[in-house]
Amino acid sequence: MTSRRRFVQLVGAAGMALAGCQSRTRAPTALAATEATPAIPARRVVSVRNMQAVQGSAIDAAAVEVLLDRAMARLSPDGDAIAAWKALFRPSDVVAIKVNCLSGPPVCSHPALVAAVAKRLRDAAQVDPSRIIVYDRDTGELAAAGFEPVDGLYEVVGSDRAGYDAEPTVSGAAGSCYSRVVSEAATAIINVPVLKDHDLAGLTGALKNHFGSIHNPNKMHTDHCCPYVADVNCAPQLRDKQRLIVYDALLVCYDGGPGYKPDTTLPYGTVMAATDPVAADAVAFSLLESLRQAHGLPPIAGTDRAPRYIEVAADSDHGLGVADLRSIEIC
C-alpha cells in the first residue's frame, strides 16, 4: 500500500494546488466553464446499462470503460465525454476516489470501474496518476476488495494509515474527525458508491458512502442514520470538494444489505453519473424500489428504514442537492 511518506508528498501537492484557489461554500459541480468545457447540468442523472458488462459476478473491464464513457458523454451538455472530464477536473487537482469496500466482493466498488475512472482522469483531464488517490477507511478492506497501487493509474490509501483530523468538525448533529485524505490531500473528490439496500438506512449510496470518510460512523447509525448522513456530507471537507458521482450498479443488492446476500444480489450492468449526490441517491432509491417490486418485496418507502436523509440533505438547512424526482433530469 502507499507509504506514509508518499501520502505526505500528496498532502504537500494538495497544499500547492489549493494555494491559488478561492474558498467555496458549496460543492463545485463544475469548474469555471469555457466554450470548450461547458458546465455540467447540476440536476442531470445519467444511467447507462449493458448486461454484457457483468456475467455472474465477473466484470468485463472493457465493457465497463464503454459504459463510463457513454455515461460521461450523456452528462456533458454537448455529448462529449472528454469535455465533461475537463469541465470537472484540472491537471493541478489531487483527486480522491472514495470507494466502498466494507462488504467485500462482489458488492463493493469494482476495481474495473475505478480503473476506468482513473484512466479518464489521466487521459482526458490530464491529472497525473501520482495525484489520484483511491481511498476507504481500512487498508485491509481495500486490499480484500482488490485495490492495490497501480503504476501509472492511482495510489491507494487507507484512512487507518493516513490518519484523521486531530479535532472533530461539528456539522449539524454530527461531530467527526475526517480522513486526512479528504481534509488535507484532496482538492477534488469522486464518489464511487455501490447501489445496495441497507437494513437500517434503507439505501447505501452516494451520501452514506462518506460514512467511510469519518472516524466514527458507528456513532451515526441511530434514528436510521438521519440526519447524520446529511450532516456528515455538509462538512466542508466533503461539500467543498466533491465534484462527481459514479454509481456502481454493476451488481445490485436489493434486500438484506449492506452485506453480500447472494439470494438478493443480481447482475444489473449499470453505471450512473451525476454531480448532485442527493439527486443521484433519489434516482438510485427509485431503482432499488423497482427491483424490490419486481421480486415481490414490499417497498421501503413508508417504513422506519426509509432513507429520510435524502430529503433532509435537500432541505434549506443542508442544500446539498435535489431530492424531488420531478425536478431531476434523468437520462
N, C-alpha and C positions, 0 to 999 in steps of 0.2 A: 504494500500500500504506500501512498505518498508519504514521504518522511516529514517530520515536523519542520525540518529545515526548509524543505520545499514549500510547505504551507506558509512559513514566514515570508518567503520570497513572493508568494502570491499576495499576501497581505500588503507587502510593500508596493507591488504593482498596482493594487487597487487604490492605495493612497495617492499615487501619482495620477491615476485616471480620474479620481474624484476631485483633485485639486482645482480643476477648471470647471467643475460642474456647479450649477446653482441648485439650491435645495428645492425639493418639491413637496407639496402637501398631499399629492395623490399618486398612486402608482401610474407610471407612464405607460399608456397603451401604444404609444409610438414616439419616436424621436421627432425632431423638427422636420416637417415634411418639405420635400422639394418636388419639382416637376418630375424628377427621375424616381423619387421614392415617396409616393403619396401616402398619406396617413391611412392606417388600417381602420375600418369602421368599428367603433367601440362595441356595438351591440350585435355583432355578427358572430355566430357559432357555426362552424363547419363540421359536417360529419361525412366521412368517406369510407365506403365499405368494399372489401374484396375478400370473399371467403377463401380464396386461394392463398391468402397470406398466412393462414393458420390451418394446420392439419393435425387434429387431435390437440396436443399441447406443443407441437413443433411449430416454430415460427420460420417463415420464409423471409430472410433478410432483404432480398432484392425486391420482393413484393411490398414489404413494409416501407422501403425507401420510396417506391412509387406512390403508395398511399400518402405518405407525408408530403411529397411534392404536390400531389393533387389537392391536399387539404390547404397547404400554404398558398397555392395559386388561387383557390376559391376565397381565401381570407383576404387576399390583395384586391383592392378596388379595380385594378386593371388586369387581373388574371395572371399576374407574373409572380411566380414563387420567389425568384431571386430578389425582386423588388420588395416583397414582403419581408424577407430577412434583413435587407438593407434598411428598411423603414424602422425596424425594431432594434437593431444592434449596430454597434460601431466597432472597428478594429481595436479601439482603445479600451473596450469593456473587458472586465473579468466576469465571466458568465458562470453562475452556479446552476446546475441542473438538479432539481430536487426530485429524487426517485422515491418509490415506495417499496421497501424490501421486507417489511415486518413479517408477512405471511410466507415469504419464500416462493419459489416456483411452484406452480405456473401462474399464480395470481399476484405477481409482482410487476413492477415496471420492467418491460422486457429489454434486455441489453441490445437487441437488434434495433428497436425503435430509438433508444437513447443514442446508439452509434449513428443512426441516420440523422438525428438532430445535431450531433456534434459535427458530422461531416458538412452539413449545410451551414452551420455557424462558421466553420473553417473556410469553405469554398465560396459561399455566397456573401456572407457578412465580413469575411477576411479577419476573423478572430483567430489569433494564434492558438493552437491546441494547448500550449502551456498556460493559457488563460481561461481554459474551460475546465470546470470542476464538477464532477458528479459526486453528490453527497447524500447521505442519510444519517440517521442518528448513531448507527452502530457499525463498526468496522466488520465484525463477523457477519452481520446480516447482509451487508453489501457483498461480501465475498460469496456467501451462500446463494445470493441471487445472480451471481455470475459477473459481478462488477470488479474488475481489476484495472489498474492503469494500462492504457493502450497508447503506445508511442505514436505520435502524430495524430492523436484523436482527443484524448482527455486525460486529466488527472482524476484520482479517486481519493476522497477524504471522508472519513467517518467523524462525526461531531464528537464522539468519545475521545478521539485523538486531537482534533483541532481545538477542543475546549469550548466553553460557553462564556458569555459576558460575565464579568466579575460582579455586576449589580443587576438586579431584575429590572425590566421595563414594565411599568404598570400601564395596561391598556384596558379600560373598562373594568370588568370583573376579573381579568386575567393579570397575573403578575408572574413573569417568566424571564429567565436568562436565555437569550437567543444564541444559537450556534454562531461561533466566530466566522464560520464560512459566509453567513449572510450579513453579519453585522460589521465585519472588518475586511473580508477578502473580496466579496462580490460587489460589483456595480450594477449587475443585472441578474435576474432570476428567471429561469424557465422551469415551470412546474409540470412534471410528468406523472400525474396521478393514475391510479387504476380504478376502473369502474367496478365497485363492489358494494354489496349490501353490508350494513353494519348493524349488529344486534342491539346496540344502544342508540346510535345516532341516525339510523336509517340508511345513510349513504356515507361511504368513504370516497371522497372525490378531491377536487382541487383545493377547496378551503380546508378541509380536515387533514389533507396531506401535510400541512405545515405544523401539525402536532409533532411531526418528526423534525421540526426546526427549533424546538424548545426543550429545556432540560427537565420539565415536569409535566408531561402530558397526562400522567396518572392522576394529577390533581384536577384535570379538566373534564372528567367524564361524568360528573354529577349532572342531574337535570338533563340527561340525554345530550350532553355536550353543548347546551345552549344556555347562555350566549357566548360561551368560551371560544368556540371555533371562530365566530365573527370577531371577537375581541382580539384574539391572538393575531389575526390577519390585519388588524388595524395598526399594529405597531409599525413604526417607520422602517424597521429592518426588513419588513416584507412589503408593506404598502408602497414604499417609495422605489422599490427595485424590481418587483415582478412585472414582466413585460409580455409573457406568452404562456399559454396553457396548451400542452399537447397531451390530450387524454388518451390513455392506453385502454382501449376496449377491444383488444385482440381476443382476450378471453374475459368473460363477464361472470361474476358470482352473483346470482340474483336472489339468493336466500342463504341464511346461515353464516354470513360473513362476520368479521373480515377475514377469518382464517379460510384456508382452502377446503372447500366441500365438493368432492368430485361429483356427487349426485346433482348439485345445483350450480355447477360451473360449466359453461358451454362456450365453444368457439364462436366468436362473433365477428372477427375480422375487420374491426373498425378503428379508425384513428379520428379523433376530433381535435379541432384547433380553435382557439379564441384568445382574446386579450382580456376579457372580463371573466374573472373566476366565478362570480355569482351566476352570470348567465350560463357559463359552462356547466355549473353544478345543477342549475334548474333544468337544462336540457338533458343532462345525464340522469337526473332523478326521474324525469318523464320516461326515458328509455327503460330504466330499471323497472318502473311500474308496469310498462307494457310487456316486458318479459315475464314478470310475475303473473300477469293476467293470462298470457299465452300458455303458462304452465299450471293454470288452475289455482294460483295462490291469491290470497286477499291482498288488497292494496296496503301500503304502509301509511299513506296519507290518511289522516284522521285517527291514527293510533298514537300512543305515547311516544313511540320512537320515530315519528315523522321528523325529517330534518328541518326543524323550525329555524335553525341557524341560517338557512339560506335566505329566508325573508328578513331575518334580523340584520344580516350583512348588507341588505339592500336598503334598510331604513335610513331616515335622515340623520340619525346619530352616527351611523357607520359609513354609509355612502360608498360601499365597495363595488357596487355594480347594480345590475338589473335582474330582478327575480321573476318578473311577470313575463310569461312565455309570449303573450300577445305583443310585447314590446321588443322581442328579440328576433333578429333576422336569422332564421335557421336555414342553412343551405348546404 
